[in-house]
Amino acid sequence: MTIFAPDRYRDAALNALRIVVGIMFFSHGAQKTLGWFGGFGADGGTAELLSRFGVAGMLETVGGLAIILGLFTRPVAFILAGEMAVAYFWSHVGRGGLWWWANRGELAVLYCFVFLLIAAHGAGSLSVDRARRRRRPTATPAA
């Protein structure tokens, strides 16, 4: 038996990554939409719902919860990757140029590519998506 057995732990690692990233992303959204975790802006309030930050906050709150639960994981993760790509170019590039070390956009880039990974691989075994797939009736072959 080898100590390093990547296939053995792949699903557990994917589940852990998805859940932790979902919790972190949810917290960013809850700051903007609910005023939790210190709130949004200098006064710690909430973002206007129909503003750019309000829409981002809703995507992050609802999308973060969906990622935590593993519900509609692939399409949600793809949408959130797109949100982070847009956030990078709208909010960070204008602040300090294209490079993340100058514009402080590392987190947006990292979230974007983690969500692309999740979109490509799915939710893993510990998810609502997997539970829903198990409950689907199988078609019986015609006689």
Contact map, one row per residue, 1 for C-alpha under 8 A:
11100000000000000000000000000000000000000000000000000000000000000000000000000000000000000000000000000000000000000000000000000000000000000000000
11111000000000000000000000000000000000000000000000000000000000000000000000000000000000000000000000000000000000000000000000000000000000000000000
11111000000000000000000000000000000000000000000000000000000000000000000000000000000000000000000000000000000000000000000000000000000000000000000
01111100000000000000000000000000000000000000000000000000000000000000000000000000000000000000000000000000000000000000000000000000000000000000000
01111111100000000000000000000000000000000000000000000000000000000000000000000000000000000000000000000000000000000000000000000000000000000000000
00011111110000000000000000000000000000000000000000000000000000000000000000000000000000000000000000000000000000000000000000000000000000000000000
00001111110000000000000000000000000000000000000000000000000000000000000000000000000000000000000000000000000000000000000000000000000000000000000
00001111111000000000000000000000000000000000000000000000000000000000000000000000000000000000000000000000000000000000000000000000000000000000000
00001111111110000000000000000000000000000000000000000000000000000000000000000000000000000000000000000000000000000000000000000000000000000000000
00000111111111000000000000000000000000000000000000000000000000000000000000000000000000000000000000000000000000000000000000000000000000000000000
00000001111111100000000000000000000000000000000000000000000000000000000000000000000000000000000000000000000000000000000000011000000000000000000
00000000111111110000000000000000000000000000000000000000000000000000000000000000000000000000000000000000000000000000000000010000000000000000000
00000000111111111000000000000000000000000000000000000000000000000000000000000000000000000000000000000000000000000000000000000000000000000000000
00000000011111111100000000000000000000000000000000000000000000000000000000000000000000000000000000000000000000000000010000110000000000000000000
00000000001111111110000000000000000000000000000000000000000000000000000000000000000000000000000000000000000000000000000000111100000000000000000
00000000000111111111000000000000000000000000000000000000000000000000000000000000000000000000000000000000000000000000000000000000000000000000000
00000000000011111111100000000000000000000000000000000000000000000000000000000000000000000000000000000000000000000000000000000000000000000000000
00000000000001111111110000000000000000000000000000000000000000000011010000000000000000000000000000000000000000000000010000100000000000000000000
00000000000000111111111000000000000000000000000000000000000000000011100000000000000000000000000000000000000000000000000000000000000000000000000
00000000000000011111111100000000000000000000000000000000000000000001000000000000000000000000000000000000000000000000000000000000000000000000000
00000000000000001111111110000000000000000000000000000000000000010011000000000000000000000000000000000000000000000000000000000000000000000000000
00000000000000000111111111000000000000000000000000000000000000111111000000000000000000000000000000000000000000000000000000000000000000000000000
00000000000000000011111111100000000000000000000000000000000000011001000000000000000000000000000000000000000000000000000000000000000000000000000
00000000000000000001111111110000000000000000000000000000000000010000000000000000000000000000000000000000000000000000000000000000000000000000000
00000000000000000000111111111000000000000000000000000000000110010000000000000000000000000000000000000000000000000000000000000000000000000000000
00000000000000000000011111111100000000000000000000000000000111111000000000000000000000000000000000000000000000000000000000000000000000000000000
00000000000000000000001111111110000110000000000000000000000110000000000000000000000000000000000000000000000000000000000000000000000000000000000
00000000000000000000000111111111000000000000000000000000100110000000000000000000000000000000000000000000000000000000000000000000000000000000000
00000000000000000000000011111111110000000000000000000001111110010000000000000000000000000000000000000000000000000000000000000000000000000000000
00000000000000000000000001111111111110100000000000000000100110000000000000000000000000000000000000000000000000000000000000000000000000000000000
00000000000000000000000000111111111111110000010000000000100000000000000000000000000000000000000000000000000000000000000000000000000000000000000
00000000000000000000000000011111111100110000111000001100100000000000000000000000000000000000000000000000000000000000000000000000000000000000000
00000000000000000000000000001111111000000000011010000100110010000000000000000000000000000000000000000000000000000000000000000000000000000000000
00000000000000000000000000001111111100100000010000000000000000000000000000000000000000000000000000000000000000000000000000000000000000000000000
00000000000000000000000000000111111111110001110000000000000000000000000000000000000000000000000000000000000000000000000000000000000000000000000
00000000000000000000000000100111011111100000000000000000000000000000000000000000000000000000000000000000000000000000000000000000000000000000000
00000000000000000000000000100110001111100000000000000000000000000000000000000000000000000000000000000000000000000000000000000000000000000000000
00000000000000000000000000000010001111110001000000000000000000000000000000000000000000000000000000000000000000000000000000000000000000000000000
00000000000000000000000000000111011111111011110000000000000000000000000000000000000000000000000000000000000000000000000000000000000000000000000
00000000000000000000000000000011001001111111111000000000000000000000000000000000000000000000000000000000000000000000000000000000000000000000000
00000000000000000000000000000000000000111111110000000000000000000000000000000000000000000000000000000000000000000000000000000000000000000000000
00000000000000000000000000000000000000011111100000000000000000000000000000000000000000000000000000000000000000000000000000000000000000000000000
00000000000000000000000000000000000000111111100000000000000000000000000000000000000000000000000000000000000000000000000000000000000000000000000
00000000000000000000000000000000001001111111110000000000000000000000000000000000000000000000000000000000000000000000000000000000000000000000000
00000000000000000000000000000001001000111111111000000000000000000000000000000000000000000000000000000000000000000000000000000000000000000000000
00000000000000000000000000000011111000111001111100000000000000000000000000000000000000000000000000000000000000000000000000000000000000000000000
00000000000000000000000000000001100000010000111110101100100000000000000000000000000000000000000000000000000000000000000000000000000000000000000
00000000000000000000000000000000000000000000011111101100000000000000000000000000000000000000000000000000000000000000000000000000000000000000000
00000000000000000000000000000000100000000000001111101110010000000000000000000000000000000000000000000000000000000000000000000000000000000000000
00000000000000000000000000000000000000000000000111110110000000000000000000000000000000000000000000000000000000000000000000000000000000000000000
00000000000000000000000000000000000000000000001111111110000000000000000000000000000000000000000000000000000000000000000000000000000000000000000
00000000000000000000000000000000000000000000000001111111000000000000000000000000000000000000000000000000000000000000000000000000000000000000000
00000000000000000000000000000001000000000000001110111111100000000000000000000000000000000000000000000000000000000000000000000000000000000000000
00000000000000000000000000000001100000000000001111111111110000000000000000000000000000000000000000000000000000000000000000000000000000000000000
00000000000000000000000000000000000000000000000011111111111000000000000000000000000000000000000000000000000000000000000000000000000000000000000
00000000000000000000000000001000000000000000000000011111111100000000000000000000001000000000000000000000000000000000000000000000000000000000000
00000000000000000000000000011111100000000000001000001111111110000000000000000000000000000000000000000000000000000000000000000000000000000000000
00000000000000000000000000001000100000000000000010000111111111100000000000000000000000000000000000000000000000000000000000000000000000000000000
00000000000000000000000000001000000000000000000000000011111111110000000000000001000000000000000000000000000000000000000000000000000000000000000
00000000000000000000000011111100000000000000000000000001111111110000000000000001000000000000000000000000000000000000000000000000000000000000000
00000000000000000000000011111100100000000000000000000000111111111000000000000000000000000000000000000000000000000000000000000000000000000000000
00000000000000000000000001000000000000000000000000000000011111111100000000000000000000000000000000000000000000000000000000000000000000000000000
00000000000000000000010001000000000000000000000000000000011111111110000000011001000000000000000000000000000000000000000000000000000000000000000
00000000000000000000111111001000000000000000000000000000001111111111000000000000000000000000000000000000000000000000000000000000000000000000000
00000000000000000000011001000000000000000000000000000000000011111111100000000000000000000000000000000000000000000000000000000000000000000000000
00000000000000000000010000000000000000000000000000000000000001111111111110010000000000000000000000000000000000000000000000000000000000000000000
00000000000000000110110000000000000000000000000000000000000000111111111110011000000000000000000000000000000000000000000000100000000000000000000
00000000000000000111111000000000000000000000000000000000000000011111111000000000000000000000000000000000000000000000000000000000000000000000000
00000000000000000010000000000000000000000000000000000000000000001111111000000000000000000000000000000000000000000000000000000011000000000000000
00000000000000000100000000000000000000000000000000000000000000000111111110000000000000000000000000000000000000000000000000110111100000000000000
00000000000000000000000000000000000000000000000000000000000000000111111110000000000000000000000000000000000000000000000000100011100000000000000
00000000000000000000000000000000000000000000000000000000000000000110011111110000000000000000000000000000000000000000000000000000100000000000000
00000000000000000000000000000000000000000000000000000000000000000110011111111000000000000000000000000000000000000000011001100000100000000000000
00000000000000000000000000000000000000000000000000000000000000000000000111111100000000000000000000000000000000000000011111100000000000000000000
00000000000000000000000000000000000000000000000000000000000000000000000111111110000000000000000000000000000000000000001000000000000000000000000
00000000000000000000000000000000000000000000000000000000000000100110000111111111000000000000000000000000000000000000001000000000000000000000000
00000000000000000000000000000000000000000000000000000000000000100010000011111111100000000000000000000000000000000011011000000000000000000000000
00000000000000000000000000000000000000000000000000000000000000000000000001111111110000000000000000000000000000000011001000000000000000000000000
00000000000000000000000000000000000000000000000000000000000000000000000000111111111000000000000000000000000000000000000000000000000000000000000
00000000000000000000000000000000000000000000000000000000001100100000000000011111111100000000000000000000000000010010000000000000000000000000000
00000000000000000000000000000000000000000000000000000000000000000000000000001111111110000000000000000000000000111111000000000000000000000000000
00000000000000000000000000000000000000000000000000000000000000000000000000000111111111000000000000000000000000010000000000000000000000000000000
00000000000000000000000000000000000000000000000000000001000000000000000000000011111111100000000000000000000000010000000000000000000000000000000
00000000000000000000000000000000000000000000000000000000000000000000000000000001111111110000000000000000000110110000000000000000000000000000000
00000000000000000000000000000000000000000000000000000000000000000000000000000000111111111000000000000000000110010000000000000000000000000000000
00000000000000000000000000000000000000000000000000000000000000000000000000000000011111111100000000000000000000000000000000000000000000000000000
00000000000000000000000000000000000000000000000000000000000000000000000000000000001111111111000000000000000100000000000000000000000000000000000
00000000000000000000000000000000000000000000000000000000000000000000000000000000000111111111100000000000100110000000000000000000000000000000000
00000000000000000000000000000000000000000000000000000000000000000000000000000000000011111111110000000000000000000000000000000000000000000000000
00000000000000000000000000000000000000000000000000000000000000000000000000000000000001111111110000000000000000000000000000000000000000000000000
00000000000000000000000000000000000000000000000000000000000000000000000000000000000000111111111000000000000000000000000000000000000000000000000
00000000000000000000000000000000000000000000000000000000000000000000000000000000000000111111111111010011100000000000000000000000000000000000000
00000000000000000000000000000000000000000000000000000000000000000000000000000000000000011111111111100010100000000000000000000000000000000000000
00000000000000000000000000000000000000000000000000000000000000000000000000000000000000001111111110000010000000000000000000000000000000000000000
00000000000000000000000000000000000000000000000000000000000000000000000000000000000000000011111110000010000000000000000000000000000000000000000
00000000000000000000000000000000000000000000000000000000000000000000000000000000000000000001111111100111000000000000000000000000000000000000000
00000000000000000000000000000000000000000000000000000000000000000000000000000000000000000001111111110110000000000000000000000000000000000000000
00000000000000000000000000000000000000000000000000000000000000000000000000000000000000000001100111110110000000000000000000000000000000000000000
00000000000000000000000000000000000000000000000000000000000000000000000000000000000000000000100111111110000000000000000000000000000000000000000
00000000000000000000000000000000000000000000000000000000000000000000000000000000000000000001000011111111110000000000000000000000000000000000000
00000000000000000000000000000000000000000000000000000000000000000000000000000000000000000000000000111111110000000000000000000000000000000000000
00000000000000000000000000000000000000000000000000000000000000000000000000000000000000000000000111111111000000000000000000000000000000000000000
00000000000000000000000000000000000000000000000000000000000000000000000000000000000000000001111111111111100000000000000000000000000000000000000
00000000000000000000000000000000000000000000000000000000000000000000000000000000000000000001000100011111111000000000000000000000000000000000000
00000000000000000000000000000000000000000000000000000000000000000000000000000000000000010001100000011011111110000000000000000000000000000000000
00000000000000000000000000000000000000000000000000000000000000000000000000000000000000000000000000011001111111000000000000000000000000000000000
00000000000000000000000000000000000000000000000000000000000000000000000000000000000000000000000000000001111111100000000000000000000000000000000
00000000000000000000000000000000000000000000000000000000000000000000000000000000000110110000000000000000111111110000000000000000000000000000000
00000000000000000000000000000000000000000000000000000000000000000000000000000000000110010000000000000000111111111000000000000000000000000000000
00000000000000000000000000000000000000000000000000000000000000000000000000000000000000000000000000000000011111111100000000000000000000000000000
00000000000000000000000000000000000000000000000000000000000000000000000000000000100100000000000000000000001111111110000000000000000000000000000
00000000000000000000000000000000000000000000000000000000000000000000000000000001111110000000000000000000000111111111000000000000000000000000000
00000000000000000000000000000000000000000000000000000000000000000000000000000000100000000000000000000000000011111111100000000000000000000000000
00000000000000000000000000000000000000000000000000000000000000000000000000000000100000000000000000000000000001111111110000000000000000000000000
00000000000000000000000000000000000000000000000000000000000000000000000000001101100000000000000000000000000000111111111000000000000000000000000
00000000000000000000000000000000000000000000000000000000000000000000000000001100100000000000000000000000000000011111111100000000000000000000000
00000000000000000000000000000000000000000000000000000000000000000000000000000000000000000000000000000000000000001111111110000000000000000000000
00000000000001000100000000000000000000000000000000000000000000000000000011001000000000000000000000000000000000000111111111100000000000000000000
00000000000000000000000000000000000000000000000000000000000000000000000011111100000000000000000000000000000000000011111111000000000000000000000
00000000000000000000000000000000000000000000000000000000000000000000000001000000000000000000000000000000000000000001111111000000000000000000000
00000000000000000000000000000000000000000000000000000000000000000000000001000000000000000000000000000000000000000000111111110000000000000000000
00000000000000000000000000000000000000000000000000000000000000000000000011000000000000000000000000000000000000000000011111110000000000000000000
00000000000001100100000000000000000000000000000000000000000000000010011011000000000000000000000000000000000000000000010011111110110000000000000
00000000001101100000000000000000000000000000000000000000000000000000010000000000000000000000000000000000000000000000000011111110010000000000000
00000000001000100000000000000000000000000000000000000000000000000000000000000000000000000000000000000000000000000000000000111110010000000000000
00000000000000100000000000000000000000000000000000000000000000000000010000000000000000000000000000000000000000000000000000111111010000000000000
00000000000000000000000000000000000000000000000000000000000000000000111000000000000000000000000000000000000000000000000000111111111000000000000
00000000000000000000000000000000000000000000000000000000000000000000111000000000000000000000000000000000000000000000000000000111111100000000000
00000000000000000000000000000000000000000000000000000000000000000000011110000000000000000000000000000000000000000000000000100011111110000000000
00000000000000000000000000000000000000000000000000000000000000000000000000000000000000000000000000000000000000000000000000111111111111000000000
00000000000000000000000000000000000000000000000000000000000000000000000000000000000000000000000000000000000000000000000000000011111111100000000
00000000000000000000000000000000000000000000000000000000000000000000000000000000000000000000000000000000000000000000000000000001111111110000000
00000000000000000000000000000000000000000000000000000000000000000000000000000000000000000000000000000000000000000000000000000000111111110000000
00000000000000000000000000000000000000000000000000000000000000000000000000000000000000000000000000000000000000000000000000000000011111110000000
00000000000000000000000000000000000000000000000000000000000000000000000000000000000000000000000000000000000000000000000000000000001111111000000
00000000000000000000000000000000000000000000000000000000000000000000000000000000000000000000000000000000000000000000000000000000000111111100000
00000000000000000000000000000000000000000000000000000000000000000000000000000000000000000000000000000000000000000000000000000000000000111110000
00000000000000000000000000000000000000000000000000000000000000000000000000000000000000000000000000000000000000000000000000000000000000011111000
00000000000000000000000000000000000000000000000000000000000000000000000000000000000000000000000000000000000000000000000000000000000000001111100
00000000000000000000000000000000000000000000000000000000000000000000000000000000000000000000000000000000000000000000000000000000000000000111110
00000000000000000000000000000000000000000000000000000000000000000000000000000000000000000000000000000000000000000000000000000000000000000011111
00000000000000000000000000000000000000000000000000000000000000000000000000000000000000000000000000000000000000000000000000000000000000000001111
00000000000000000000000000000000000000000000000000000000000000000000000000000000000000000000000000000000000000000000000000000000000000000000111
